[in-house]
Amino acid sequence: MDLLKPDYYDDFSCIADKCTISCCREWKINVDDVTYRKWKAVQPPEDVPGHRSSLQAYTIKKEGSRIMKMTEDHDCPFLAESRLCRLVSAYGDQVLSETCQIFPREIHTFKGHEEAAMMPCCPAVLDIWNKKKNIVFPEIPTEKLKSLFLIRRKLTELLMDTKKSPEEALLESFYILKELHRNAACQDAVFIKIIEDYFSRKTVCQLGSAIREVELPSLDTMDECNEILQDLAVNYRKEELYQKYLDPVIELAEELSEEYDGDEMEEAWEKFRREFAGYQDLIRCFLANEIYSDLLTPEGTLEDAIIHMQWIGMEYAAIRQAVFLSWQKNNCKELDYETVRDYIVVITRMTGYEEADIREYLENSFEELLWDWGYFALITGK
């Protein structure tokens, strides 16, 4: 089966002890059944704290999955003080669970081909994108290019367009998706033509002009994004995860939810947006990769694609808000790359839900599962 990869995929290598946000800390580490059975006969390295009879004894069952039992400091028990993995040092990579062996890679299997991508919840992946400034996704063979794959290709091209801000591209993308959803019952040949028409240069230019005329009050965007960020962070703060990143920004978000000077805050928001614009190339790569890797599922429909686009939009809104609040806590000094990168990593780890959980979250948090364009525009801003 063909494996299709974006152009950055083979550039990745784990930076191990040099990683600033290790995947061995503050995260659920799954242990697959094959690895769990194999671990019954494997002794833990001697320097593992609380030495037990086998590697199996370091796992627990939680919510139907077997995961690593983390230490009180939320570390994997096999993470050494050197920030290297004791298991790898003792036995090599092959002893690791499937999750640890492939992260941050992900493979999606479709009929007739597989697609590889990298997840943005690894700092080293963001470092690759930041250096490249532009990423290229593989072409789907013509005979497999059905409507959903065509839509996804057009959307990634829209997001990588350097003539648009990421917000403009997101707003245009969501509008087109909603319009295509209204026409989804058309016959295939007609629907393909509709897709091409909506993504034509003329239509996209007209759409962009219309969107630029829409008034989107920046303070309303900031307020709603504050609510989204606080809601996403609730369970992580209860479990005392990502405290270094979440506590300062959520405390400020809670203060702003109670009272702030509107004129002063609007001025700060506009100044921040100018600072944040310096990272547009990175943000474009991030959003385009999210669309490439997460928009489609093997059995997914156009409705599922819209739901995933909403999740991507919400994820981006939370990232930008977290960076904004962190920048404010830092007295509005120059916005550095590490802050942007680290909040992308943390928020994408927090929003790495399974498909069913995404749907459940949206159903429980919003009046309608499928948003209207106005709400998407509210959290995206422009």
C-alpha positions as CSV (number, residue, x, y, z in Angstrom):
1,M,0.0,0.0,0.0
2,D,1.4,3.4,-0.9
3,L,2.5,5.6,2.0
4,L,2.2,9.3,1.2
5,K,4.3,11.8,3.2
6,P,4.6,15.6,3.4
7,D,8.0,17.0,2.5
8,Y,9.1,17.6,6.1
9,Y,8.3,14.1,7.4
10,D,11.8,12.6,7.0
11,D,13.5,15.6,8.5
12,F,12.3,14.6,12.0
13,S,14.6,13.1,14.6
14,C,13.9,13.0,18.4
15,I,16.0,15.5,20.3
16,A,15.7,13.3,23.5
17,D,17.3,15.0,26.5
18,K,17.3,18.4,24.7
19,C,13.5,18.5,24.4
20,T,11.9,21.3,26.3
21,I,8.4,19.6,26.7
22,S,9.1,15.9,26.9
23,C,6.5,13.4,25.7
24,C,7.5,11.4,28.8
25,R,6.0,14.0,31.2
26,E,2.4,15.2,32.0
27,W,0.8,13.0,29.4
28,K,-1.2,9.8,29.0
29,I,1.2,7.2,27.6
30,N,-0.7,4.2,26.1
31,V,0.6,0.7,26.3
32,D,-0.8,-1.6,23.6
33,D,-1.8,-5.2,24.3
34,V,1.2,-6.7,22.4
35,T,3.7,-4.6,24.4
36,Y,1.9,-5.3,27.7
37,R,2.1,-9.1,27.1
38,K,5.7,-8.8,26.2
39,W,6.5,-6.8,29.3
40,K,5.4,-9.6,31.6
41,A,8.8,-11.2,31.0
42,V,10.9,-8.1,31.1
43,Q,12.6,-6.9,34.2
44,P,12.8,-3.1,34.8
45,P,16.3,-1.6,34.8
46,E,17.9,-1.5,38.2
47,D,17.8,2.3,38.5
48,V,14.0,2.6,38.2
49,P,12.6,3.9,41.5
50,G,10.4,1.4,43.3
51,H,11.9,-1.6,41.5
52,R,9.1,-4.1,40.7
53,S,8.9,-7.6,39.3
54,S,8.2,-6.7,35.6
55,L,7.5,-3.8,33.4
56,Q,3.8,-4.7,33.5
57,A,3.7,-3.6,37.1
58,Y,4.3,0.0,36.0
59,T,1.0,0.2,34.1
60,I,-2.6,0.8,35.1
61,K,-6.1,0.5,33.5
62,K,-7.9,3.8,33.0
63,E,-11.0,4.6,30.9
64,G,-10.7,1.3,29.1
65,S,-7.1,1.7,28.1
66,R,-3.8,0.5,29.6
67,I,-1.5,3.4,30.3
68,M,1.8,4.1,32.2
69,K,1.3,4.8,35.9
70,M,3.0,8.2,36.2
71,T,5.0,9.3,39.3
72,E,3.8,11.9,41.7
73,D,5.6,14.5,39.6
74,H,3.6,13.3,36.5
75,D,6.7,11.7,34.9
76,C,7.0,8.4,33.2
77,P,8.6,6.1,35.8
78,F,11.3,5.2,33.2
79,L,12.3,8.8,32.6
80,A,15.8,9.3,34.1
81,E,17.2,12.5,35.6
82,S,19.2,12.9,32.4
83,R,15.8,13.1,30.7
84,L,16.6,10.0,28.7
85,C,14.5,6.8,28.7
86,R,15.8,4.1,31.0
87,L,14.1,1.4,28.9
88,V,15.8,2.6,25.7
89,S,19.2,2.8,27.4
90,A,18.8,-0.7,28.8
91,Y,17.0,-2.6,26.0
92,G,16.8,-0.4,22.9
93,D,13.7,1.1,21.1
94,Q,12.0,-2.2,20.4
95,V,11.0,-2.7,24.0
96,L,8.8,0.5,23.9
97,S,5.1,0.5,23.4
98,E,3.8,1.4,19.9
99,T,2.9,4.9,21.1
100,C,6.4,5.7,22.3
101,Q,8.0,4.1,19.1
102,I,6.0,6.2,16.6
103,F,5.3,9.5,18.4
104,P,5.1,12.2,17.0
105,R,4.4,10.3,13.8
106,E,0.9,9.3,12.8
107,I,-0.3,7.1,10.0
108,H,-3.9,7.2,8.6
109,T,-5.1,4.3,6.5
110,F,-7.5,5.0,3.7
111,K,-8.8,2.7,0.9
112,G,-5.8,2.1,-1.3
113,H,-3.2,4.3,0.4
114,E,-1.8,5.4,3.7
115,E,-0.9,8.9,4.8
116,A,1.9,9.9,7.2
117,A,2.1,13.2,9.1
118,M,3.7,14.6,12.2
119,M,1.8,15.9,15.3
120,P,2.4,19.4,16.5
121,C,2.5,18.4,20.1
122,C,6.2,17.8,19.8
123,P,8.5,20.8,19.9
124,A,11.0,19.3,17.4
125,V,8.2,19.2,14.8
126,L,7.5,22.9,15.3
127,D,11.2,23.6,15.0
128,I,11.2,22.0,11.6
129,W,8.2,24.0,10.4
130,N,9.7,27.2,11.8
131,K,12.9,26.7,9.7
132,K,11.1,25.6,6.5
133,K,8.5,28.4,6.5
134,N,6.5,26.4,4.0
135,I,5.5,22.7,3.8
136,V,4.3,20.7,0.9
137,F,1.8,17.9,1.1
138,P,1.7,14.8,-1.2
139,E,-0.6,14.6,-4.2
140,I,-3.3,12.0,-4.0
141,P,-3.2,9.9,-7.2
142,T,-5.9,11.1,-9.6
143,E,-7.9,7.9,-9.6
144,K,-8.3,8.2,-5.8
145,L,-9.0,11.9,-5.7
146,K,-12.6,11.8,-4.6
147,S,-14.5,15.0,-3.5
148,L,-13.3,15.0,0.1
149,F,-9.6,14.6,-0.8
150,L,-10.1,17.4,-3.4
151,I,-11.7,19.7,-0.7
152,R,-8.8,19.0,1.7
153,R,-6.2,19.7,-1.0
154,K,-7.9,23.0,-1.8
155,L,-8.1,23.9,1.9
156,T,-4.4,23.3,2.5
157,E,-3.5,25.4,-0.5
158,L,-5.7,28.2,0.9
159,L,-4.0,28.0,4.3
160,M,-0.5,28.1,2.8
161,D,-1.3,31.2,0.7
162,T,1.1,33.8,2.0
163,K,-1.1,36.6,0.7
164,K,-3.7,35.9,3.3
165,S,-3.5,36.0,7.1
166,P,-4.2,32.6,8.8
167,E,-7.4,34.1,10.1
168,E,-8.6,35.1,6.7
169,A,-7.8,31.7,5.3
170,L,-9.7,30.0,8.1
171,L,-12.8,32.2,7.6
172,E,-12.8,31.5,3.9
173,S,-12.3,27.8,4.5
174,F,-15.1,27.4,6.9
175,Y,-17.5,29.4,4.7
176,I,-16.7,27.2,1.7
177,L,-17.1,24.0,3.8
178,K,-20.5,25.1,5.0
179,E,-21.6,26.0,1.4
180,L,-20.4,22.7,0.1
181,H,-22.3,20.9,2.8
182,R,-25.5,22.4,1.5
183,N,-24.7,21.0,-2.0
184,A,-23.4,17.6,-0.8
185,A,-26.4,15.7,-2.2
186,C,-25.4,16.5,-5.8
187,Q,-24.2,13.8,-8.1
188,D,-20.4,13.3,-8.0
189,A,-19.5,15.0,-11.3
190,V,-21.7,18.0,-10.4
191,F,-20.3,18.2,-6.9
192,I,-16.7,18.1,-8.2
193,K,-17.6,21.1,-10.4
194,I,-19.1,22.9,-7.5
195,I,-16.0,22.4,-5.4
196,E,-13.8,23.7,-8.2
197,D,-16.1,26.8,-8.6
198,Y,-16.0,27.6,-4.9
199,F,-12.2,27.4,-4.8
200,S,-11.7,29.3,-8.0
201,R,-9.6,32.4,-7.8
202,K,-12.6,34.6,-8.7
203,T,-14.8,33.2,-6.0
204,V,-12.2,33.2,-3.3
205,C,-11.3,36.8,-4.1
206,Q,-15.0,37.8,-3.8
207,L,-15.4,35.9,-0.6
208,G,-12.2,37.5,0.9
209,S,-13.5,41.0,0.0
210,A,-16.9,40.2,1.6
211,I,-15.2,38.8,4.8
212,R,-13.0,41.9,5.1
213,E,-16.1,44.1,5.3
214,V,-17.6,42.1,8.2
215,E,-17.2,43.8,11.5
216,L,-15.7,41.5,14.1
217,P,-15.2,43.4,17.4
218,S,-11.8,42.3,18.8
219,L,-12.9,42.5,22.4
220,D,-15.8,40.1,21.7
221,T,-13.3,37.7,20.1
222,M,-11.0,38.0,23.1
223,D,-13.8,37.4,25.6
224,E,-15.0,34.3,23.8
225,C,-11.5,32.9,23.4
226,N,-10.9,33.5,27.1
227,E,-13.9,31.3,27.8
228,I,-12.8,28.6,25.5
229,L,-9.3,28.5,26.9
230,Q,-10.6,28.3,30.5
231,D,-13.0,25.5,29.6
232,L,-10.3,23.4,27.9
233,A,-7.9,23.9,30.8
234,V,-10.3,22.9,33.7
235,N,-9.5,19.2,33.9
236,Y,-5.8,19.6,33.3
237,R,-5.5,22.1,36.1
238,K,-7.5,19.8,38.4
239,E,-4.9,17.1,37.7
240,E,-2.1,19.7,38.1
241,L,-0.8,19.2,34.6
242,Y,1.1,21.8,32.5
243,Q,1.0,24.1,35.6
244,K,4.0,26.1,34.3
245,Y,2.1,27.0,31.2
246,L,-1.6,27.1,32.3
247,D,-1.6,28.6,35.8
248,P,-0.3,32.1,34.8
249,V,-2.5,32.5,31.8
250,I,-5.7,31.1,33.3
251,E,-5.3,33.3,36.4
252,L,-5.1,36.3,34.1
253,A,-8.0,35.0,32.0
254,E,-10.1,34.8,35.1
255,E,-9.2,38.4,36.1
256,L,-10.1,39.7,32.7
257,S,-13.4,37.8,32.7
258,E,-14.4,39.9,35.7
259,E,-13.3,43.4,34.8
260,Y,-10.9,45.2,32.4
261,D,-10.5,48.6,30.7
262,G,-12.0,48.2,27.2
263,D,-9.9,50.8,25.5
264,E,-6.7,49.7,27.1
265,M,-7.4,46.0,26.3
266,E,-8.2,46.7,22.7
267,E,-5.0,48.6,22.3
268,A,-3.1,45.7,23.9
269,W,-4.9,43.2,21.7
270,E,-4.0,45.1,18.5
271,K,-0.4,45.4,19.6
272,F,-0.2,41.7,20.3
273,R,-1.7,40.8,16.9
274,R,1.1,42.8,15.3
275,E,3.7,40.8,17.3
276,F,1.9,37.5,16.6
277,A,1.9,38.3,12.9
278,G,5.6,37.7,12.9
279,Y,4.9,34.0,13.2
280,Q,2.4,33.7,10.4
281,D,4.5,31.3,8.4
282,L,4.7,28.9,11.4
283,I,1.0,29.3,12.0
284,R,0.2,28.6,8.4
285,C,2.3,25.4,8.5
286,F,0.6,24.4,11.7
287,L,-3.0,24.9,10.5
288,A,-2.4,23.4,7.0
289,N,-0.9,20.3,8.7
290,E,-3.9,20.0,11.1
291,I,-6.2,20.1,8.0
292,Y,-4.1,17.5,6.2
293,S,-3.8,15.2,9.1
294,D,-7.1,15.6,11.0
295,L,-9.8,16.9,8.6
296,L,-10.6,13.5,7.0
297,T,-11.1,10.0,8.5
298,P,-11.4,6.7,6.5
299,E,-15.2,6.6,6.9
300,G,-15.8,10.3,7.4
301,T,-18.3,12.5,5.7
302,L,-18.4,16.2,4.8
303,E,-20.2,16.8,8.1
304,D,-17.4,15.1,10.0
305,A,-14.9,17.4,8.1
306,I,-16.9,20.5,9.3
307,I,-16.8,19.2,12.9
308,H,-13.0,18.7,12.6
309,M,-12.6,22.2,11.1
310,Q,-14.5,23.6,14.1
311,W,-12.1,21.8,16.4
312,I,-9.1,23.1,14.5
313,G,-10.5,26.6,14.7
314,M,-11.2,26.3,18.4
315,E,-7.7,24.9,19.0
316,Y,-6.2,27.8,17.2
317,A,-8.3,30.3,19.1
318,A,-7.1,28.8,22.4
319,I,-3.5,28.8,21.3
320,R,-3.6,32.4,20.3
321,Q,-5.4,33.4,23.5
322,A,-2.8,31.6,25.6
323,V,0.0,33.3,23.8
324,F,-1.7,36.6,24.2
325,L,-2.2,36.2,28.0
326,S,1.4,35.0,28.4
327,W,2.7,38.0,26.5
328,Q,0.6,40.2,28.8
329,K,2.1,38.5,31.9
330,N,5.5,39.2,30.4
331,N,4.7,43.0,30.4
332,C,4.0,43.0,26.6
333,K,7.7,42.6,25.8
334,E,8.8,41.2,22.4
335,L,7.0,37.9,21.7
336,D,9.6,35.1,21.4
337,Y,9.4,32.0,19.3
338,E,9.7,29.6,22.3
339,T,6.5,31.0,23.8
340,V,4.5,30.5,20.6
341,R,6.0,27.1,20.1
342,D,5.4,25.9,23.6
343,Y,1.8,26.9,23.7
344,I,1.1,25.2,20.4
345,V,2.6,22.0,21.9
346,V,0.6,22.3,25.2
347,I,-2.7,23.2,23.7
348,T,-2.6,20.5,21.0
349,R,-1.8,18.0,23.6
350,M,-4.8,19.2,25.6
351,T,-7.1,19.0,22.5
352,G,-5.8,15.6,21.2
353,Y,-9.2,14.0,21.6
354,E,-10.5,10.9,19.8
355,E,-13.1,11.6,17.2
356,A,-16.1,10.5,19.3
357,D,-14.9,12.7,22.2
358,I,-14.6,15.7,19.9
359,R,-18.2,15.3,18.8
360,E,-19.3,14.8,22.4
361,Y,-17.5,17.9,23.6
362,L,-19.0,20.0,20.9
363,E,-22.5,18.7,21.6
364,N,-22.2,19.4,25.3
365,S,-20.6,22.8,25.0
366,F,-22.6,24.4,22.2
367,E,-26.3,24.8,21.3
368,E,-25.7,23.3,17.8
369,L,-23.2,20.6,16.8
370,L,-22.5,22.4,13.5
371,W,-21.8,26.1,14.1
372,D,-22.9,28.9,11.9
373,W,-20.2,30.9,10.2
374,G,-20.7,33.9,12.5
375,Y,-19.6,31.9,15.6
376,F,-16.6,30.5,13.8
377,A,-15.7,34.1,12.8
378,L,-16.2,35.3,16.3
379,I,-13.5,33.0,17.8
380,T,-11.2,33.4,14.8
381,G,-11.3,37.2,14.5
382,K,-9.4,38.8,11.7
